[in-house]
Amino acid sequence: MCSCVRSSRALSPVLLPRLMLPPTGYRLAARGLSTSPHCLAVGADTQPLPLPGQARVVICGGGIVGSSVAFHLAKLGWTDIVLLEQGRLGAGTTRLCAGIVSVAKPISIECQMANYSNNLYKHLEEETGVKTGYVKTGSLCLAQNQDRFLSLKRLASRLKVMGISCNIIKPKEVAKLHPLVNIHDLVGALHLPADSVVSSPDVNHALAVAAAGHGVQILDRTTVQQVLVEKGQVTAVQTDRGSIECEYFVNCAGQWAYELGQASEAKVSIPLHGCEHFYLLTKPLQEPLSPGTPVVIDMDGRIYARPWQGGLLSGGFEKNPKPIFTEGRNQLEIQNMQEDWDHFEPMLSALLRRMPSLESAEIHQLVNCPESFTPDMRCLMGEMPAVSGYYVLAGMNSSGLAFAGGAGKYLAEWMTYGYPTANVWPLDIKRFGNLQSSRTFLRHRVMEVMPLLYELKVPRWDFQTGRQLRTSPLYDRLDTQGARWMEKHGFERPKYFVPHGKDLLSLDQSKTFYKPDWFDIVGAEVKCCKEAVCVIDMSSFTKFELTSMNSQALDLLQHLCANDLDVPVGHIVHTGMLNERGGYENDCSVVRISKNNFFIVSPTDQQVHCWSWIKKHMPSDPHLHLEDVSWKYTALNLIGPRAMDVLAELSYVSMTPDHFPSMFCKEMSVGYANGIRVMSMTHTGEPGFMLYIPIEYALHVYNEVMSVGQKYGIRNAGYYALRSLRIEKFFAFWGQDLDAFTTPLQCGREFRVKFDKDTDFLGREALLQQRQDGVSRRFVMLVLEDHDTELDLWPWWGEPIYRNGLLAGTTTSSAYSYTLERHVCLGFVSPPPGPEGLPTPITPDFINRGDYEVDIAGQRYPAKAKLYPFSSLFTQQKRRKEDMEFSNLQGK
């Protein structure tokens, strides 16, 4: 570090902005609001008001997140709301927030939340009369290499779909927009002109004033000790000043959300962990920096910088973060923690490389404040699965200010209507279970997560920490055979199998937006699935058993499922569990094992959500029982035309379609093992069988299958091959293509909806109305044309779809089809809105007669769109073109 920087460190420290409110009611009256002073009880000189004995909802946490929830609930007409803060309002992380509001976020729902927050803060001063420090600065996301530049181009394509202004610019334009930025090593940048900076304590105060203006009671210096629960329902909140009876509780406790969840009467798992976060404040520069100077986000340098009082505020996300509070140590108010110049040195060096003129700048202070991070870098939102009325909004991953407005809005909608107005599944706390609540796991994971915020993340990257938490009994066996692993809901799943002699290290380090190094490996696995037989370990899938004494299990499933479950014993039914709007809460396969026993198979990440959805609608009946049996069964997927030969030889039972029809389940012996549930389905559209094996038999059955299968060309395969197969067959998967806002009529699954069954199922009325009105969006399959797999960027997901030059939708999943020798994208398209902005019903002609393009990082590629798979057409073309590879595709 240069001597001038070192010597200036001892200069008088800056007084950081703090929220110091005058005595109760003063500012409210001064701003002309008619609010009673009893609604706001905060400030150093104010004695807390008496604790109310009851309220409809109690919010814990007086930071910007809790204040936003209170504000938005009040705006939606809620009354009888109490907001509690253990210290002073906004005295936690909110007080030390860097104040940047940027829409440059990795997933669409986060971009939407940040965009809403930005617009909210822009008008908040006008609404409340409280100054928020809002300045529209814009931001510059810099790229030091081509891969980063590609990721910014992909982000720009997504932002334009949402109507957010952005531009890809050259380095020379960066220099024009920011006077300090060194551009010598840049290849380009993303300019976001509407991004802003604000004073987070002032925004928090404005939200609190507005909430109080709508009748919210705000009490500081009141510590929530635990949440009282009776029969799975929130009943009261116990504080250090007494109890408050309530129907709803919202945990916005930030750093302490985990501890509060564990301290409650019914423990709830809120997986987050704190890390130290550093940023630097300088004195005003010799030429003071204009307040409107753009924010700089240099992710390759791991730093950000914004104008601050004529000087600069700059922080970052280092490679070696420092986790804190693992033991749960509490602080009423988060004071500035110890400086650590040695730790900050790499970020300071990066800042001086990016802005060399700062060599002569004087430092006011190095700020060290805690931030909370989650296991997957996404915030935690929603209702806890085991406790009705217990909501959470926490774990902001250092984006609390940017997310608070939008996240508060969505949570308030969730509590008001039963669902938010956008698909927030990527943020839903039910994506996690108790398995992610280990403090050791969280400490190790956040040490990886914090650097990843600025790491270049290419498609299909994987976390490295917290692995091998849940494994199949076959894990070691598969690992020795070259399995490369991915993780889903804590479960290890094989991606593909590296053949003997391949360079494992280079494959593991392969990171690209282009053709990946595993391309040929997965192609060989797909070929084997189509010509011979492959085995895929799919043990991670969620598995439930629903049983009853009489017809209660059937009655419940008939109410929850759109398809008809009153089928003969042994039959398998693919069905959606829909919400009242007709959207998919779950997509599953249900087997009728016996008259009153049903086996339910759902996606891996549906384990907590699906369980919660079923339990929510289960009547209180001691004769009706739901059990999670995911851990009891190993699942092997035998895919390919020779699968029936392998199983026939192992069971001495004919497995031909005449003896074992499609979508049927039998309990059989395989090798020496009894009680194997064999199902004639593969989740890919290819012939084959799913074997659900009691775990004690798993290794034996696998060994027998592999031994007998040698003569039929058997090999292991992974989920990448499965993905390619299912996408080319136009199979939609929940969580990728299907969500709570997608209905069966929109994705071509009308045949799985039985309107005429005796039971009135959830979503029926909405679907009947939709059938009458017509759907305004439709799931389509697009095959790219004039796209060079070897040289062009690949589509992965989230790419804009254009029809006749106009934006029509986005892709939801994509894969290379080794059958078609082209890329296949799945996604939704919609016609332009009609008069007065009303949705226009979509027709087959609209889809079939349009000229389509898929935008990959700003480059558009022509595509053919269809409502059914392309495979038969292209198989015929391929055979005429070359007499090799996949020789027996026709008819599969």
LOVEX-61538 format. One record per residue (C-alpha): residue in three letters; x, y, z. Coordinates in steps of 0.25 Angstrom, whole numbers, padded with zeros to 4 digits, always signed. Layout:
REM LOVEX-61538
ALAXYZ/...
END
This chain:
REM LOVEX-61538
MET+0000+0000+0000/CYS+0005+0014-0003/SER+0010+0022+0008/CYS+0000+0033+0006/VAL-0011+0024+0008/ARG-0005+0018+0021/SER-0002+0031+0027/SER-0016+0037+0024/ARG-0022+0025+0032/ALA-0020+0032+0045/LEU-0028+0044+0041/SER-0041+0047+0049/PRO-0051+0037+0045/VAL-0064+0040+0038/LEU-0077+0040+0046/LEU-0085+0030+0039/PRO-0100+0033+0036/ARG-0108+0029+0048/LEU-0123+0029+0050/MET-0125+0038+0062/LEU-0140+0041+0062/PRO-0145+0053+0071/PRO-0155+0050+0082/THR-0168+0043+0078/GLY-0177+0049+0068/TYR-0168+0061+0065/ARG-0165+0058+0050/LEU-0178+0052+0047/ALA-0185+0066+0052/ALA-0174+0074+0045/ARG-0177+0067+0032/GLY-0192+0070+0033/LEU-0196+0055+0035/SER-0209+0053+0043/THR-0202+0041+0050/SER-0204+0039+0065/PRO-0191+0040+0072/HIS-0194+0027+0079/CYS-0191+0020+0066/LEU-0176+0022+0066/ALA-0168+0020+0078/VAL-0153+0021+0075/GLY-0142+0030+0078/ALA-0131+0031+0089/ASP-0139+0040+0098/THR-0152+0033+0097/GLN-0158+0023+0107/PRO-0164+0011+0099/LEU-0179+0011+0099/PRO-0187+0000+0106/LEU-0187-0013+0099/PRO-0200-0016+0093/GLY-0207-0029+0097/GLN-0210-0034+0084/ALA-0209-0031+0069/ARG-0212-0037+0056/VAL-0197-0038+0051/VAL-0184-0036+0059/ILE-0172-0032+0051/CYS-0158-0035+0057/GLY-0147-0026+0052/GLY-0147-0010+0050/GLY-0137-0010+0038/ILE-0141-0007+0024/VAL-0146-0021+0021/GLY-0156-0021+0033/SER-0160-0006+0031/SER-0163-0010+0016/VAL-0172-0022+0020/ALA-0179-0013+0030/PHE-0181-0002+0019/HIS-0186-0011+0009/LEU-0196-0018+0018/ALA-0201-0005+0022/LYS-0203-0001+0008/LEU-0211-0013+0005/GLY-0220-0010+0016/TRP-0215-0018+0028/THR-0218-0012+0041/ASP-0213-0015+0055/ILE-0199-0017+0052/VAL-0187-0016+0062/LEU-0173-0015+0058/LEU-0163-0018+0068/GLU-0148-0015+0069/GLN-0138-0020+0079/GLY-0129-0007+0078/ARG-0132+0005+0071/LEU-0140+0006+0058/GLY-0130+0004+0046/ALA-0118+0002+0056/GLY-0113-0011+0050/THR-0108-0014+0036/THR-0117-0004+0030/ARG-0109+0007+0037/LEU-0096+0003+0030/CYS-0101-0001+0017/ALA-0093+0004+0005/GLY-0106+0010-0001/ILE-0105+0004-0016/VAL-0118+0001-0023/SER-0115-0007-0035/VAL-0123-0017-0044/ALA-0110-0024-0048/LYS-0115-0037-0042/PRO-0113-0052-0046/ILE-0127-0056-0047/SER-0140-0050-0052/ILE-0148-0049-0040/GLU-0136-0042-0033/CYS-0136-0032-0044/GLN-0150-0029-0043/MET-0149-0027-0028/ALA-0138-0017-0029/ASN-0145-0010-0041/TYR-0157-0008-0032/SER-0149-0004-0020/ASN-0142+0007-0029/ASN-0155+0012-0033/LEU-0161+0012-0019/TYR-0149+0020-0013/LYS-0149+0030-0025/HIS-0163+0034-0021/LEU-0163+0031-0006/GLU-0158+0045-0002/GLU-0170+0051-0009/GLU-0180+0042-0002/THR-0174+0043+0012/GLY-0167+0057+0012/VAL-0155+0050+0018/LYS-0142+0052+0010/THR-0136+0039+0005/GLY-0123+0043-0001/TYR-0128+0038-0015/VAL-0119+0041-0026/LYS-0120+0034-0040/THR-0105+0031-0043/GLY-0106+0019-0053/SER-0096+0008-0051/LEU-0085+0002-0060/CYS-0083-0013-0059/LEU-0069-0015-0064/ALA-0063-0027-0072/GLN-0048-0030-0072/ASN-0049-0042-0081/GLN-0058-0048-0092/ASP-0066-0058-0083/ARG-0070-0047-0073/PHE-0074-0038-0085/LEU-0083-0050-0090/SER-0089-0051-0076/LEU-0092-0036-0077/LYS-0098-0038-0090/ARG-0107-0049-0086/LEU-0111-0040-0074/ALA-0115-0029-0083/SER-0124-0038-0092/ARG-0131-0042-0079/LEU-0133-0028-0074/LYS-0138-0023-0087/VAL-0149-0033-0086/MET-0153-0027-0073/GLY-0153-0013-0079/ILE-0141-0009-0072/SER-0132+0001-0079/CYS-0118-0004-0081/ASN-0107-0003-0092/ILE-0095-0011-0095/ILE-0083+0000-0097/LYS-0069+0000-0101/PRO-0057+0004-0092/LYS-0056+0018-0098/GLU-0071+0021-0094/VAL-0067+0016-0079/ALA-0057+0027-0079/LYS-0067+0038-0083/LEU-0077+0034-0072/HIS-0067+0032-0061/PRO-0055+0041-0060/LEU-0046+0032-0051/VAL-0048+0019-0057/ASN-0035+0013-0064/ILE-0040+0006-0076/HIS-0027+0000-0081/ASP-0031-0015-0078/LEU-0046-0014-0081/VAL-0053-0021-0093/GLY-0066-0014-0090/ALA-0077-0011-0080/LEU-0092-0011-0077/HIS-0098+0002-0074/LEU-0110+0003-0065/PRO-0115+0017-0066/ALA-0126+0016-0056/ASP-0118+0010-0044/SER-0117+0019-0032/VAL-0111+0022-0018/VAL-0119+0025-0006/SER-0116+0027+0009/SER-0122+0014+0014/PRO-0124+0019+0029/ASP-0133+0030+0023/VAL-0140+0021+0013/ASN-0143+0012+0026/HIS-0148+0024+0033/ALA-0157+0028+0022/LEU-0163+0014+0021/ALA-0165+0015+0036/VAL-0172+0028+0035/ALA-0181+0024+0024/ALA-0184+0011+0031/ALA-0187+0019+0044/GLY-0196+0028+0036/HIS-0205+0016+0032/GLY-0206+0012+0047/VAL-0194+0002+0049/GLN-0189+0002+0063/ILE-0174+0003+0064/LEU-0167+0000+0077/ASP-0152+0000+0079/ARG-0143-0006+0090/THR-0153-0018+0091/THR-0146-0032+0089/VAL-0154-0044+0083/GLN-0150-0056+0091/GLN-0158-0067+0084/VAL-0171-0069+0076/LEU-0182-0077+0083/VAL-0188-0088+0074/GLU-0201-0097+0077/LYS-0205-0108+0068/GLY-0195-0103+0057/GLN-0201-0089+0057/VAL-0194-0076+0062/THR-0202-0071+0074/ALA-0193-0061+0081/VAL-0179-0054+0082/GLN-0172-0054+0095/THR-0163-0042+0097/ASP-0155-0037+0109/ARG-0166-0027+0112/GLY-0178-0037+0111/SER-0186-0045+0101/ILE-0194-0041+0089/GLU-0204-0050+0084/CYS-0204-0050+0069/GLU-0209-0058+0056/TYR-0196-0055+0048/PHE-0181-0054+0051/VAL-0171-0048+0041/ASN-0156-0051+0044/CYS-0148-0040+0038/ALA-0137-0041+0049/GLY-0126-0041+0039/GLN-0113-0046+0045/TRP-0121-0052+0057/ALA-0132-0059+0048/TYR-0126-0072+0050/GLU-0124-0071+0065/LEU-0139-0066+0066/GLY-0144-0078+0058/GLN-0136-0088+0067/ALA-0141-0081+0080/SER-0156-0082+0076/GLU-0165-0092+0083/ALA-0166-0100+0070/LYS-0152-0098+0064/VAL-0151-0094+0050/SER-0139-0094+0041/ILE-0135-0081+0034/PRO-0122-0084+0028/LEU-0113-0072+0028/HIS-0099-0068+0034/GLY-0092-0055+0036/CYS-0079-0051+0029/GLU-0071-0038+0031/HIS-0072-0028+0020/PHE-0062-0017+0018/TYR-0063-0004+0010/LEU-0054+0009+0010/LEU-0059+0023+0011/THR-0050+0034+0006/LYS-0050+0049+0009/PRO-0054+0058-0003/LEU-0045+0057-0014/GLN-0036+0069-0019/GLU-0047+0070-0030/PRO-0059+0066-0022/LEU-0067+0055-0029/SER-0080+0059-0034/PRO-0092+0052-0026/GLY-0097+0047-0040/THR-0085+0040-0044/PRO-0088+0025-0048/VAL-0086+0014-0038/VAL-0075+0005-0043/ILE-0076-0010-0041/ASP-0064-0017-0045/MET-0067-0032-0042/ASP-0054-0037-0048/GLY-0046-0028-0038/ARG-0056-0032-0027/ILE-0060-0017-0024/TYR-0070-0007-0025/ALA-0069+0008-0023/ARG-0079+0019-0022/PRO-0079+0034-0020/TRP-0080+0039-0005/GLN-0079+0053+0000/GLY-0069+0057-0011/GLY-0061+0045-0009/LEU-0063+0031-0011/LEU-0068+0018-0004/SER-0062+0005-0009/GLY-0064-0009-0004/GLY-0064-0023-0009/PHE-0065-0038-0008/GLU-0052-0044-0005/LYS-0048-0058-0008/ASN-0045-0061+0007/PRO-0057-0056+0015/LYS-0058-0056+0030/PRO-0070-0063+0036/ILE-0075-0057+0049/PHE-0086-0060+0060/THR-0085-0075+0058/GLU-0087-0077+0072/GLY-0099-0068+0072/ARG-0093-0056+0079/ASN-0103-0045+0080/GLN-0102-0030+0079/LEU-0114-0021+0080/GLU-0108-0011+0070/ILE-0097-0015+0061/GLN-0085-0005+0064/ASN-0074-0003+0054/MET-0065-0015+0056/GLN-0050-0016+0056/GLU-0042-0011+0044/ASP-0034-0021+0037/TRP-0025-0014+0027/ASP-0017-0027+0023/HIS-0030-0033+0020/PHE-0035-0022+0011/GLU-0022-0020+0004/PRO-0026-0028-0009/MET-0038-0020-0010/LEU-0031-0007-0008/SER-0020-0011-0018/ALA-0031-0015-0028/LEU-0038-0001-0026/LEU-0024+0006-0028/ARG-0022-0002-0041/ARG-0036+0002-0046/MET-0035+0017-0041/PRO-0020+0020-0040/SER-0023+0035-0037/LEU-0028+0031-0023/GLU-0013+0029-0019/SER-0014+0043-0013/ALA-0027+0041-0007/GLU-0029+0042+0008/ILE-0036+0031+0016/HIS-0047+0035+0026/GLN-0050+0021+0030/LEU-0049+0006+0027/VAL-0063+0001+0031/ASN-0065-0014+0035/CYS-0080-0018+0037/PRO-0087-0031+0037/GLU-0096-0036+0025/SER-0104-0049+0025/PHE-0102-0059+0014/THR-0110-0072+0010/PRO-0106-0085+0004/ASP-0110-0082-0010/MET-0108-0067-0011/ARG-0123-0064-0011/CYS-0131-0058+0000/LEU-0141-0065+0009/MET-0155-0062+0007/GLY-0169-0068+0010/GLU-0177-0076+0020/MET-0170-0087+0028/PRO-0174-0101+0024/ALA-0177-0106+0039/VAL-0183-0094+0045/SER-0195-0087+0039/GLY-0194-0072+0040/TYR-0179-0071+0042/TYR-0173-0063+0031/VAL-0159-0060+0028/LEU-0151-0049+0020/ALA-0136-0050+0022/GLY-0123-0054+0017/MET-0121-0043+0007/ASN-0107-0046+0003/SER-0102-0032+0003/SER-0114-0027-0005/GLY-0123-0023+0006/LEU-0125-0009+0001/ALA-0127-0013-0014/PHE-0137-0024-0010/ALA-0144-0019+0002/GLY-0155-0011-0006/GLY-0159-0022-0016/ALA-0157-0033-0006/GLY-0166-0026+0004/LYS-0176-0024-0006/TYR-0176-0039-0010/LEU-0177-0044+0004/ALA-0188-0034+0007/GLU-0196-0040-0005/TRP-0193-0054+0000/MET-0199-0051+0013/THR-0211-0044+0008/TYR-0215-0052-0004/GLY-0208-0066-0001/TYR-0198-0064-0013/PRO-0189-0052-0018/THR-0192-0046-0032/ALA-0179-0052-0037/ASN-0172-0066-0037/VAL-0163-0065-0025/TRP-0160-0080-0024/PRO-0145-0077-0026/LEU-0146-0069-0013/ASP-0156-0078-0005/ILE-0151-0083+0008/LYS-0157-0096+0005/ARG-0146-0099-0005/PHE-0138-0102+0008/GLY-0140-0113+0019/ASN-0135-0116+0032/LEU-0122-0122+0026/GLN-0117-0108+0022/SER-0118-0103+0037/SER-0105-0108+0042/ARG-0096-0097+0047/THR-0084-0104+0042/PHE-0090-0105+0028/LEU-0094-0091+0028/ARG-0081-0086+0032/HIS-0074-0093+0022/ARG-0084-0090+0011/VAL-0084-0075+0013/MET-0069-0075+0012/GLU-0071-0080-0002/VAL-0084-0072-0005/MET-0078-0058-0002/PRO-0067-0059-0012/LEU-0077-0065-0022/LEU-0085-0052-0022/TYR-0075-0046-0032/GLU-0069-0059-0038/LEU-0072-0062-0052/LYS-0082-0073-0052/VAL-0084-0080-0065/PRO-0096-0090-0068/ARG-0097-0102-0059/TRP-0086-0098-0049/ASP-0087-0105-0035/PHE-0084-0102-0021/GLN-0072-0108-0015/THR-0075-0107+0000/GLY-0085-0115+0008/ARG-0084-0126-0002/GLN-0087-0141+0000/LEU-0098-0138+0010/ARG-0108-0147+0004/THR-0103-0159-0004/SER-0109-0171-0011/PRO-0104-0184-0005/LEU-0097-0186-0019/TYR-0089-0173-0018/ASP-0075-0179-0016/ARG-0078-0190-0026/LEU-0082-0179-0036/ASP-0071-0170-0032/THR-0060-0180-0035/GLN-0066-0182-0049/GLY-0064-0168-0053/ALA-0076-0160-0048/ARG-0076-0145-0048/TRP-0085-0140-0038/MET-0095-0129-0036/GLU-0103-0125-0024/LYS-0119-0123-0023/HIS-0125-0121-0010/GLY-0113-0126-0003/PHE-0113-0139-0011/GLU-0101-0143-0020/ARG-0106-0147-0034/PRO-0097-0151-0045/LYS-0096-0142-0057/TYR-0088-0151-0066/PHE-0078-0162-0065/VAL-0064-0159-0070/PRO-0058-0171-0078/HIS-0045-0177-0073/GLY-0033-0170-0079/LYS-0040-0156-0080/ASP-0033-0144-0073/LEU-0042-0143-0061/LEU-0036-0130-0056/SER-0038-0122-0069/LEU-0052-0127-0070/ASP-0055-0122-0055/GLN-0049-0108-0059/SER-0056-0107-0072/LYS-0064-0094-0071/THR-0070-0088-0083/PHE-0083-0081-0090/TYR-0079-0089-0102/LYS-0078-0104-0105/PRO-0074-0111-0093/ASP-0063-0122-0091/TRP-0073-0132-0087/PHE-0081-0131-0100/ASP-0076-0144-0106/ILE-0077-0152-0093/VAL-0092-0148-0091/GLY-0094-0151-0106/ALA-0089-0165-0104/GLU-0098-0167-0092/VAL-0110-0162-0100/LYS-0107-0171-0112/CYS-0106-0183-0102/CYS-0120-0179-0096/LYS-0126-0180-0110/GLU-0118-0192-0116/ALA-0115-0201-0104/VAL-0118-0199-0089/CYS-0113-0189-0078/VAL-0114-0188-0063/ILE-0117-0174-0057/ASP-0117-0173-0041/MET-0129-0164-0038/SER-0130-0167-0024/SER-0131-0152-0021/PHE-0145-0151-0025/THR-0155-0148-0014/LYS-0164-0160-0010/PHE-0176-0160-0001/GLU-0186-0171+0003/LEU-0200-0167+0006/THR-0209-0177+0013/SER-0222-0178+0020/MET-0232-0188+0026/ASN-0243-0185+0016/SER-0244-0176+0004/GLN-0238-0163+0011/ALA-0225-0164+0003/LEU-0232-0165-0010/ASP-0241-0154-0006/LEU-0230-0145-0003/LEU-0222-0148-0016/GLN-0235-0146-0024/HIS-0236-0132-0018/LEU-0222-0128-0020/CYS-0219-0134-0033/ALA-0225-0130-0047/ASN-0224-0144-0053/ASP-0232-0156-0048/LEU-0226-0164-0038/ASP-0237-0174-0036/VAL-0230-0184-0045/PRO-0228-0199-0044/VAL-0217-0204-0034/GLY-0203-0204-0041/HIS-0206-0192-0050/ILE-0197-0180-0051/VAL-0203-0166-0053/HIS-0195-0153-0057/THR-0203-0142-0051/GLY-0201-0127-0046/MET-0205-0123-0032/LEU-0211-0109-0035/ASN-0214-0097-0027/GLU-0227-0089-0028/ARG-0222-0081-0040/GLY-0219-0094-0048/GLY-0204-0093-0046/TYR-0195-0104-0043/GLU-0191-0106-0028/ASN-0185-0119-0031/ASP-0183-0128-0043/CYS-0183-0143-0040/SER-0185-0157-0043/VAL-0195-0165-0034/VAL-0195-0180-0033/ARG-0207-0187-0027/ILE-0200-0198-0019/SER-0212-0204-0013/LYS-0227-0199-0011/ASN-0223-0189+0000/ASN-0208-0187-0002/PHE-0202-0177-0012/PHE-0187-0175-0015/ILE-0184-0161-0020/VAL-0171-0157-0027/SER-0168-0142-0029/PRO-0156-0134-0033/THR-0144-0134-0023/ASP-0145-0119-0019/GLN-0160-0122-0017/GLN-0158-0129-0004/VAL-0161-0118+0006/HIS-0171-0111-0003/CYS-0179-0123-0007/TRP-0180-0128+0007/SER-0184-0115+0012/TRP-0195-0114+0001/ILE-0201-0127+0004/LYS-0201-0126+0019/LYS-0207-0112+0017/HIS-0219-0119+0011/MET-0220-0131+0019/PRO-0232-0133+0028/SER-0229-0136+0043/ASP-0231-0151+0042/PRO-0224-0161+0050/HIS-0226-0171+0039/LEU-0220-0163+0028/HIS-0204-0163+0028/LEU-0194-0157+0020/GLU-0179-0162+0021/ASP-0167-0157+0014/VAL-0160-0169+0009/SER-0149-0163+0000/TRP-0138-0169+0009/LYS-0144-0183+0008/TYR-0143-0185-0007/THR-0131-0185-0017/ALA-0137-0181-0030/LEU-0130-0187-0043/ASN-0135-0183-0057/LEU-0132-0193-0067/ILE-0134-0186-0081/GLY-0133-0192-0095/PRO-0139-0203-0103/ARG-0130-0214-0096/ALA-0135-0210-0082/MET-0146-0221-0084/ASP-0136-0232-0087/VAL-0128-0228-0075/LEU-0140-0229-0065/ALA-0146-0241-0072/GLU-0133-0249-0069/LEU-0132-0244-0055/SER-0146-0247-0051/TYR-0150-0258-0060/VAL-0162-0250-0064/SER-0166-0245-0078/MET-0164-0230-0078/THR-0170-0228-0092/PRO-0181-0218-0094/ASP-0192-0229-0095/HIS-0188-0234-0081/PHE-0183-0221-0075/PRO-0191-0209-0081/SER-0187-0195-0081/MET-0190-0187-0068/PHE-0191-0199-0060/CYS-0184-0203-0047/LYS-0182-0217-0041/GLU-0175-0222-0029/MET-0164-0232-0033/SER-0152-0239-0030/VAL-0139-0235-0037/GLY-0127-0244-0035/TYR-0128-0249-0020/ALA-0136-0236-0015/ASN-0151-0236-0013/GLY-0160-0225-0012/ILE-0155-0216-0024/ARG-0165-0206-0029/VAL-0163-0207-0044/MET-0170-0196-0052/SER-0171-0196-0068/MET-0167-0181-0069/THR-0154-0173-0070/HIS-0157-0158-0070/THR-0150-0157-0083/GLY-0160-0162-0093/GLU-0150-0174-0096/PRO-0154-0188-0093/GLY-0150-0194-0080/PHE-0153-0196-0066/MET-0151-0189-0052/LEU-0147-0198-0041/TYR-0150-0193-0027/ILE-0141-0202-0018/PRO-0141-0203-0003/ILE-0128-0197+0001/GLU-0122-0210+0007/TYR-0123-0217-0007/ALA-0118-0205-0015/LEU-0104-0210-0017/HIS-0108-0224-0020/VAL-0118-0220-0030/TYR-0109-0210-0037/ASN-0097-0220-0038/GLU-0107-0231-0044/VAL-0112-0221-0054/MET-0098-0217-0058/SER-0094-0231-0059/VAL-0105-0236-0067/GLY-0106-0224-0075/GLN-0091-0225-0081/LYS-0096-0234-0092/TYR-0106-0223-0096/GLY-0096-0212-0096/ILE-0100-0206-0083/ARG-0093-0193-0077/ASN-0095-0183-0066/ALA-0102-0169-0070/GLY-0104-0156-0063/TYR-0114-0145-0062/TYR-0108-0137-0074/ALA-0112-0149-0083/LEU-0126-0149-0076/ARG-0128-0134-0079/SER-0124-0135-0094/LEU-0134-0147-0095/ARG-0146-0140-0088/ILE-0144-0127-0095/GLU-0144-0133-0109/LYS-0157-0140-0105/PHE-0163-0127-0101/PHE-0165-0131-0086/ALA-0166-0120-0077/PHE-0160-0121-0063/TRP-0166-0114-0050/GLY-0156-0103-0045/GLN-0151-0100-0059/ASP-0162-0100-0069/LEU-0174-0101-0059/ASP-0178-0092-0047/ALA-0189-0087-0039/PHE-0193-0078-0050/THR-0193-0088-0061/THR-0206-0096-0064/PRO-0207-0109-0071/LEU-0215-0102-0083/GLN-0203-0093-0085/CYS-0193-0105-0086/GLY-0201-0115-0095/ARG-0205-0124-0083/GLU-0220-0123-0084/PHE-0220-0138-0086/ARG-0216-0139-0071/VAL-0227-0131-0066/LYS-0240-0139-0064/PHE-0251-0128-0063/ASP-0262-0139-0062/LYS-0257-0147-0050/ASP-0266-0148-0038/THR-0257-0139-0029/ASP-0256-0124-0030/PHE-0241-0122-0031/LEU-0233-0110-0027/GLY-0232-0101-0039/ARG-0244-0107-0047/GLU-0252-0094-0047/ALA-0240-0086-0052/LEU-0237-0096-0063/LEU-0251-0096-0068/GLN-0251-0081-0069/GLN-0237-0081-0076/ARG-0242-0092-0086/GLN-0254-0083-0089/ASP-0246-0070-0090/GLY-0234-0076-0097/VAL-0219-0076-0092/SER-0210-0064-0094/ARG-0197-0071-0093/ARG-0193-0085-0099/PHE-0181-0094-0096/VAL-0174-0097-0109/MET-0162-0104-0114/LEU-0152-0097-0123/VAL-0140-0103-0131/LEU-0129-0094-0134/GLU-0125-0092-0149/ASP-0113-0086-0155/HIS-0106-0088-0141/ASP-0092-0094-0141/THR-0091-0103-0129/GLU-0076-0103-0130/LEU-0074-0088-0131/ASP-0086-0081-0126/LEU-0091-0077-0112/TRP-0100-0088-0106/PRO-0114-0085-0101/TRP-0115-0089-0087/TRP-0128-0083-0081/GLY-0135-0070-0080/GLU-0132-0065-0094/PRO-0142-0055-0100/ILE-0151-0061-0111/TYR-0155-0052-0123/ARG-0166-0054-0133/ASN-0166-0046-0146/GLY-0156-0037-0139/LEU-0164-0034-0127/LEU-0162-0039-0113/ALA-0171-0051-0110/GLY-0165-0059-0098/THR-0153-0065-0092/THR-0147-0079-0091/THR-0149-0087-0079/SER-0139-0099-0082/SER-0130-0103-0093/ALA-0121-0115-0097/TYR-0113-0120-0109/SER-0121-0131-0116/TYR-0112-0142-0121/THR-0123-0148-0128/LEU-0126-0135-0136/GLU-0112-0130-0136/ARG-0117-0117-0132/HIS-0120-0108-0120/VAL-0134-0109-0115/CYS-0140-0099-0106/LEU-0153-0100-0098/GLY-0161-0087-0094/PHE-0173-0079-0094/VAL-0178-0069-0104/SER-0190-0059-0104/PRO-0196-0050-0114/PRO-0196-0035-0113/PRO-0207-0030-0103/GLY-0220-0026-0109/PRO-0228-0013-0107/GLU-0226-0006-0093/GLY-0214-0016-0090/LEU-0223-0028-0089/PRO-0217-0042-0091/THR-0219-0047-0105/PRO-0223-0062-0107/ILE-0212-0070-0114/THR-0215-0079-0126/PRO-0208-0090-0133/ASP-0207-0081-0145/PHE-0200-0071-0137/ILE-0189-0081-0133/ASN-0188-0088-0146/ARG-0188-0076-0156/GLY-0177-0067-0148/ASP-0163-0065-0151/TYR-0156-0068-0138/GLU-0142-0064-0133/VAL-0135-0067-0120/ASP-0126-0056-0114/ILE-0113-0062-0108/ALA-0105-0051-0102/GLY-0110-0040-0112/GLN-0108-0049-0125/ARG-0121-0055-0131/TYR-0122-0068-0137/PRO-0134-0073-0145/ALA-0143-0084-0139/LYS-0154-0093-0143/ALA-0166-0093-0133/LYS-0175-0105-0131/LEU-0185-0110-0121/TYR-0180-0124-0122/PRO-0167-0131-0123/PHE-0159-0130-0136/SER-0152-0143-0134/SER-0158-0152-0145/LEU-0156-0141-0156/PHE-0142-0139-0153/THR-0139-0154-0151/GLN-0143-0156-0165/GLN-0135-0145-0171/LYS-0123-0150-0163/ARG-0124-0164-0169/ARG-0124-0159-0183/LYS-0113-0150-0180/GLU-0103-0160-0174/ASP-0104-0175-0171/MET-0098-0175-0158/GLU-0100-0172-0143/PHE-0113-0174-0136/SER-0117-0185-0146/ASN-0130-0189-0140/LEU-0136-0176-0135/GLN-0149-0177-0144/GLY-0161-0181-0136/LYS-0155-0178-0122/
END
